[in-house]
């Protein structure tokens, strides 16, 4: 308030939106990297636990850790596909197009509803000849009738 140097860098809406989009993308990629590291560490632990420690020999599937790693690989590939492929198709521009479509549909629906309301609220009108005839023959002002 009392300082001589006033730095008031204002970020406009478009820059703010780009910044938020970049933050979301970085967060997605960071979570993907965490998932990959967790996948590697977990796979190594599963490989060590089963054959070296002999844990899981009582199961009906002898090498159960291989199936667990394969299922985890599939889940990781789905995550990878979601971050890198689906995001290209369903990015901010796609969201904006969908929003515009929904707004257009809503505007059409509102126009239809307004037409219905206008049609239902129309009062019966008197023929123009009758109103002129009443004005000519009535000596009283229109508010007194």
ABEGO torsion letter per residue (X at the ends): XABABBBBBBBBAAAAAAAAAAAAAAAAAAAAAAAAAAAAAAAAAAAAAAAAAGBGAABABABAAAAAAAAAAAAAAAAAAAAAAAAAABBAAAAAAAAAAAAAAAAAAAAAAAAAAAAAABBBBBBAAAAAAAAAABABBAAAX
